[in-house]
Amino acid sequence: MIVWGGFLSSDNLNTGGRYNPSTDSWAATTTTNVPSGRFEHTVVWTGSEMIVWGGTSHGAAFNTGGRYCAQAGSPTITLSAEKRKVDGINTVRLTWSGATSAYVDIYRDGMPIVRAKNRGSYVVSTGDTGRARYTYRVCEGRTSTCSNNATVTFQH
């Protein structure tokens, strides 16, 4: 959950926080390139970014906005992927560090493929045998705290 902006005393806020329910903790949102402080604004979540638009400040309406990337800065989870053929099947060994939740969500090409115990590695059998390219990402279970993307390409 991300909370951003609002009104406190006589100030319009341009700060916020991210709540992680799995660790019951808050982290401040970045203040780099944020929109000016406002309240009564509209917010949309894209799956990786929060988009802020409109709102008011001291009676003036805004026709501006900005984006907040939940992964601003370096990812806290570092992922690597190693490809190999197992009985002719494209297979990928994912290895990561930095994840702290009991479970991780593993994505291939932007789609979730499995929720697994966080053991720091996972082997994915793709079912494919030919040329293919896959991009993986690992996220803390049920959060948007994710790793870098790791891509593997099978030539044949």
C-alpha positions in Angstrom: 0.0 0.0 0.0 1.3 3.5 -0.8 0.0 6.6 0.8 1.1 10.0 -0.7 0.1 13.6 -0.5 -2.6 15.3 1.6 -3.0 18.3 3.8 -1.5 18.9 7.3 -2.2 22.2 9.1 -1.5 24.7 6.4 0.9 22.6 4.3 0.2 20.5 1.2 2.2 17.3 1.5 4.3 15.9 -1.3 5.7 13.0 0.7 4.4 9.5 1.5 5.1 6.0 2.6 5.0 2.4 1.4 3.5 -0.2 3.8 4.6 -3.8 3.6 2.1 -6.0 5.4 4.4 -9.1 5.4 6.9 -7.2 7.6 4.4 -4.8 9.2 6.8 -1.9 8.3 6.7 1.4 6.5 9.3 2.9 4.1 9.4 6.5 2.9 8.6 7.2 -0.7 11.3 8.9 -2.7 11.1 12.7 -3.0 13.0 12.8 -6.2 11.0 14.5 -9.0 7.7 14.3 -7.1 4.8 16.6 -8.0 4.1 19.6 -5.9 2.2 19.0 -2.6 -1.6 18.6 -3.1 -4.7 16.9 -1.8 -7.9 15.6 -3.3 -5.8 14.2 -6.1 -6.4 11.1 -8.2 -4.1 8.1 -8.0 -3.9 5.1 -10.3 -1.7 2.0 -9.7 -0.2 0.4 -12.9 1.3 -2.6 -11.2 4.7 -1.1 -10.8 4.0 2.7 -10.6 1.7 5.1 -8.8 0.5 7.9 -11.1 -0.7 11.0 -9.3 -2.9 13.5 -11.2 -4.8 16.7 -10.4 -5.9 17.8 -7.0 -5.9 21.1 -5.3 -3.6 23.4 -3.2 -4.9 26.4 -1.3 -8.0 26.6 -3.6 -6.1 26.3 -6.9 -6.7 23.2 -9.1 -3.8 21.3 -10.6 -3.7 20.0 -14.2 -0.4 18.3 -13.5 0.9 15.1 -12.0 3.8 12.7 -11.6 4.8 9.1 -11.3 6.2 7.2 -8.4 8.0 3.9 -9.2 7.7 1.5 -6.3 11.1 0.2 -7.3 12.9 3.5 -7.3 16.6 3.0 -6.8 18.3 -0.3 -6.8 16.3 -3.4 -6.1 16.8 -5.0 -2.7 16.6 -8.5 -4.3 19.3 -9.5 -6.7 18.4 -12.2 -9.2 20.5 -14.3 -11.6 19.3 -17.0 -14.1 21.2 -19.9 -15.5 19.9 -21.8 -18.5 20.3 -25.5 -19.3 18.6 -28.3 -21.1 17.3 -31.2 -19.0 16.2 -34.1 -21.1 15.9 -31.6 -24.0 13.6 -29.3 -22.0 14.5 -25.6 -21.5 15.2 -25.3 -17.8 16.2 -22.3 -15.8 17.8 -22.2 -12.4 17.0 -18.9 -10.6 19.1 -17.8 -7.7 18.5 -14.7 -5.6 19.5 -12.9 -2.5 18.0 -10.1 -0.4 14.4 -11.5 -0.2 13.3 -11.6 3.5 9.7 -12.9 3.3 8.9 -16.6 3.9 7.6 -16.9 0.3 8.5 -15.3 -3.0 6.4 -14.8 -6.2 8.2 -15.8 -9.4 7.3 -14.1 -12.7 8.2 -15.1 -16.2 7.7 -12.5 -18.9 5.6 -10.4 -16.6 3.1 -13.2 -15.6 3.2 -14.9 -12.2 4.2 -18.6 -12.5 4.6 -19.8 -8.9 4.7 -18.8 -5.3 7.5 -20.7 -3.7 9.2 -20.9 -0.3 12.1 -18.4 -0.1 15.1 -20.8 -0.3 17.2 -18.5 -2.5 16.8 -20.6 -5.6 14.2 -22.3 -7.7 14.4 -24.5 -10.9 11.8 -23.7 -13.6 11.1 -26.3 -16.3 9.5 -24.4 -19.1 8.1 -27.3 -21.1 9.6 -25.8 -24.2 12.3 -27.5 -26.3 13.3 -25.1 -29.0 14.4 -21.5 -29.3 13.0 -19.2 -26.7 13.7 -16.2 -24.6 12.5 -15.7 -21.0 12.7 -12.8 -18.6 12.3 -13.6 -14.9 11.7 -11.5 -11.8 11.3 -12.5 -8.1 9.2 -10.5 -5.7 8.7 -10.7 -1.9 5.5 -12.7 -1.5 2.4 -10.6 -2.2 4.3 -7.3 -2.5 5.7 -5.1 -5.3 9.3 -5.4 -3.8 11.0 -7.1 -6.7 14.3 -8.1 -8.1 16.1 -6.9 -11.2 15.0 -8.7 -14.4 17.1 -11.7 -15.5 16.8 -12.9 -19.1 17.9 -16.2 -20.6 17.9 -17.1 -24.3 17.9 -20.7 -25.7 19.3 -20.7 -29.3 18.0 -24.2 -30.1 
